[in-house]
């Protein structure tokens, strides 16, 4: 699913009065009967519950946890994500060396999502540096990068973070998506996990009048799912760091097995 399509769906299901735009939250204060959110323009809003789906730089997580416990761990200084015409891949496809990793994930027969991460970023914000970083990769990778560089404005640059929390809720605050469980996009499951979080949380809140119980059920259902994908990410990251000669011999056997062990459990609704 393209982000623009998701935003269109969400926008079509809400009214203008139900969404406040351009007013980030600067502080959250938990009180006995409510939680008070202070907005960038100084306004304060009271709520029974706050759901923080505000990503790796989460203000909500910082309000919920103190000190280093709420910080994200940097795992890569630079990575690039972009859409390209499908170069002929039919499934999740990854190319890895000691210097870089390149992932292709087809959306359909015409479009493919790509993720590129050079291990040595150098001037990591310059898209053209990708041609140098992946110069020794197979032709399909080089052609994908050339296709993306035809319009660099459509390429998204970001560092990579890892977030692993023992709890996703405290009092009247609960986290969802990357705010709770960010990981490297090796298996392209970050957005999928976030959408699942939203659906499961909505389901629990709609079925149980006591939101404390609903939140506990949400954590119990979702934490094992996120931990499964994070563990699979760790395994693939370790495989990518193996000597090239060993990867060449082992990946035809390890790859399909890793693919199945990662995705098969995700086909069952949590």
matplotlib code that plots the C-alpha trace (Angstrom):
import matplotlib.pyplot as plt

x = [0.0, 1.3, 1.3, -0.7, -3.4, -3.5, -3.8, -6.7, -8.5, -8.0, -9.0, -12.2, -13.2, -12.9, -14.4, -12.5, -13.6, -12.2, -8.7, -6.3, -3.5, -0.2, -0.3, 2.2, 2.1, 4.9, 4.0, 1.7, 0.6, -1.1, -3.7, -6.1, -9.2, -7.6, -4.5, -3.7, -1.9, -0.2, 0.0, 2.7, 0.3, -0.2, -3.7, -4.4, -6.6, -8.0, -8.5, -9.3, -6.6, -3.7, -2.4, 1.0, 1.5, 4.1, 7.1, 10.7, 11.0, 7.9, 7.0, 4.5, 7.2, 9.4, 6.4, 5.7, 9.3, 12.2, 15.9, 17.6, 14.7, 12.7, 15.5, 15.8, 19.0, 20.7, 21.5, 22.2, 23.2, 21.7, 19.2, 17.0, 13.5, 11.8, 9.4, 10.5, 9.0, 9.1, 12.4, 11.0, 11.0, 8.1, 8.8, 10.8, 14.4, 17.5, 21.1, 23.7, 27.5, 29.8, 29.4, 25.7, 22.2, 19.6, 16.0, 13.2, 9.6, 7.0, 3.8, 2.3, 3.5, 4.2, 5.6, 8.3, 9.4, 13.1, 15.3, 19.1, 21.5, 25.2, 27.2, 29.6, 27.3, 29.9, 27.9, 24.8, 22.2, 23.4, 21.3, 24.0, 26.4, 24.2, 25.7, 29.1, 28.0, 26.3, 28.6, 29.6, 26.0, 24.1, 22.6, 19.1, 20.2, 22.2, 19.3, 16.9, 19.1, 19.5, 15.7, 15.2, 17.9, 15.8, 13.7, 15.6, 12.8, 10.8, 13.5, 13.1, 16.3, 16.4, 18.6, 17.5, 16.5, 15.7, 13.2, 12.4, 10.3, 9.2, 6.0, 3.9, 1.6, 1.7, -1.3, -3.4, -0.7, -0.3, 2.1, 1.6, 3.7, 7.3, 6.9, 6.7, 8.7, 10.8, 13.2, 15.3, 13.0, 14.6, 11.2, 9.2, 6.9, 7.1, 3.9, 2.1, 2.7, 1.6, -1.7, -2.2, -1.6, -4.3, -6.8, -6.2, -6.3, -9.5, -11.0, -10.1, -11.3, -14.6, -15.2, -14.3, -15.6, -12.6, -9.7, -7.1, -8.1, -8.3, -4.7, -3.4, -5.1, -3.7, -0.1, -0.5, -1.7, 0.7, 4.1, 4.8, 4.0, 6.5, 9.1, 8.8, 9.6, 12.4, 14.0, 13.7, 15.3, 18.2, 18.8, 18.8, 21.2, 23.6, 23.3, 24.2, 27.4, 28.7, 31.7, 30.6, 31.8, 29.7, 26.6, 26.9, 26.8, 24.3, 21.7, 20.0, 19.1, 18.8, 16.9, 13.7, 13.6, 14.0, 11.3, 8.8, 9.6, 9.2, 6.0, 4.0, 3.2, 2.1, -0.6, -2.6, -4.5, -3.1]
y = [0.0, 3.5, 6.0, 8.5, 5.8, 5.2, 8.9, 9.2, 6.3, 7.8, 11.3, 10.0, 8.4, 11.5, 15.0, 18.2, 18.9, 15.6, 16.3, 19.0, 19.7, 21.4, 21.4, 19.1, 17.9, 19.4, 18.0, 15.4, 15.5, 12.6, 13.5, 11.4, 11.9, 12.8, 13.4, 16.9, 17.5, 20.9, 21.8, 23.9, 26.9, 26.8, 25.2, 22.4, 19.4, 17.0, 13.3, 10.0, 8.3, 9.3, 6.9, 7.8, 6.7, 9.4, 7.4, 6.9, 10.5, 10.0, 12.9, 10.5, 7.9, 10.6, 11.6, 8.0, 6.8, 8.6, 8.8, 6.4, 3.9, 6.0, 6.6, 5.0, 3.1, 4.3, 1.3, 3.1, 6.7, 6.7, 4.8, 5.5, 4.3, 4.9, 3.5, 2.4, 0.5, -3.2, -4.5, -8.0, -9.2, -11.4, -11.5, -10.1, -9.9, -8.8, -8.2, -7.9, -7.4, -6.3, -2.7, -2.4, -3.9, -3.5, -4.7, -5.0, -5.6, -5.7, -3.9, -5.2, -6.1, -2.4, -0.9, -2.0, -0.6, -0.3, 0.2, 0.9, 1.2, 1.7, 0.6, 3.5, 6.5, 9.2, 12.1, 10.1, 12.7, 12.8, 10.3, 10.1, 8.5, 5.3, 4.7, 4.5, 2.4, -0.2, -0.1, -3.8, -5.1, -7.0, -5.1, -5.1, -3.1, -0.6, -0.1, 0.4, 3.1, 4.8, 4.7, 6.3, 9.0, 10.2, 12.0, 12.3, 14.3, 11.1, 9.4, 9.4, 9.7, 8.8, 7.2, 3.8, 3.3, 0.3, 0.6, -2.3, -1.6, -4.0, -2.0, 0.0, 1.7, 3.6, 5.1, 6.9, 6.7, 3.8, 3.5, 2.0, 1.6, 2.8, 4.7, 1.3, -1.1, 0.4, -1.8, -2.0, -2.4, -5.8, -7.5, -4.4, -4.9, -1.5, 0.0, -3.3, -3.7, -0.2, -0.8, -4.0, -2.2, 0.4, -2.3, -4.5, -1.5, -0.3, -3.8, -4.1, -0.6, -1.2, -4.5, -3.6, -0.6, -0.6, 0.8, -0.4, -4.0, -3.2, -1.8, -4.9, -7.2, -5.0, -5.4, -9.1, -9.6, -7.3, -7.5, -11.1, -10.2, -7.3, -9.4, -12.1, -9.6, -8.0, -11.4, -12.3, -8.9, -9.7, -13.1, -11.6, -8.9, -11.4, -13.4, -10.3, -9.8, -13.3, -13.7, -13.4, -16.9, -18.4, -16.3, -17.3, -21.0, -20.8, -18.2, -20.5, -22.7, -20.1, -17.5, -19.5, -21.0, -17.5, -16.1, -18.8, -18.7, -14.9, -14.5, -17.7, -16.7, -13.2, -14.7, -15.5, -12.6, -11.9]
z = [0.0, -0.9, 1.9, -0.2, -0.6, 3.1, 3.8, 1.3, 3.0, 6.5, 5.3, 3.7, 7.0, 9.2, 9.4, 9.4, 12.9, 14.2, 13.1, 14.3, 11.8, 12.2, 16.0, 17.5, 21.2, 23.3, 26.7, 28.4, 32.0, 33.7, 36.2, 38.3, 36.1, 32.7, 30.8, 29.6, 26.3, 25.7, 22.0, 20.2, 20.0, 23.8, 23.8, 26.3, 25.6, 28.1, 27.3, 29.0, 27.0, 24.7, 22.0, 20.8, 17.2, 16.6, 15.3, 16.4, 17.7, 19.8, 22.2, 23.7, 24.5, 26.1, 28.4, 29.3, 30.1, 31.7, 30.9, 28.5, 28.7, 26.2, 23.7, 20.3, 19.4, 16.2, 14.0, 10.7, 9.9, 6.5, 4.4, 1.4, 0.5, -2.8, -5.3, -8.8, -11.8, -11.0, -12.5, -12.7, -9.1, -7.9, -4.2, -1.3, -2.7, -0.8, -1.9, 0.8, 1.1, 3.9, 2.6, 1.8, 1.8, -0.9, -0.6, -3.3, -2.4, -5.2, -4.6, -7.8, -11.3, -12.1, -8.9, -6.4, -3.0, -2.6, 0.5, 0.3, 3.1, 2.6, 5.7, 5.3, 4.7, 4.0, 2.7, 3.4, 2.3, -1.3, -3.4, -6.1, -3.6, -3.9, -7.3, -5.8, -2.8, -5.0, -8.0, -7.5, -7.0, -9.7, -12.7, -11.3, -8.2, -10.3, -12.7, -9.8, -8.3, -11.7, -12.1, -8.7, -9.3, -12.3, -9.7, -6.4, -4.8, -4.5, -2.5, 1.3, 3.4, 7.0, 9.7, 11.1, 14.7, 16.9, 19.7, 22.1, 25.1, 27.9, 28.3, 25.8, 28.2, 31.5, 33.1, 30.4, 27.7, 25.2, 22.3, 18.8, 15.7, 15.5, 18.7, 20.5, 18.3, 15.5, 13.6, 10.5, 7.4, 6.4, 6.2, 5.2, 8.2, 10.0, 8.5, 8.6, 12.3, 12.9, 11.0, 12.9, 16.2, 15.3, 14.4, 17.5, 19.8, 18.3, 18.6, 22.3, 23.2, 21.4, 23.1, 26.7, 28.7, 31.0, 29.0, 31.5, 30.7, 27.0, 27.0, 28.8, 26.2, 23.4, 24.8, 25.3, 21.7, 20.0, 21.8, 20.7, 17.1, 17.1, 19.0, 16.3, 13.5, 15.5, 16.1, 12.4, 11.6, 13.9, 12.2, 8.7, 9.9, 11.2, 8.0, 6.0, 8.0, 7.3, 4.9, 1.3, 0.3, 3.1, 2.2, -1.4, -0.4, 2.4, 1.3, -1.3, 1.7, 4.5, 2.5, 1.6, 5.1, 6.7, 4.5, 5.4, 9.1, 9.2, 7.1, 7.8, 11.4, 10.2, 8.0, 11.2, 12.7, 16.2]

ax = plt.figure().add_subplot(projection="3d")
ax.plot(x, y, z, "-o")
ax.set_aspect("equal")
plt.show()
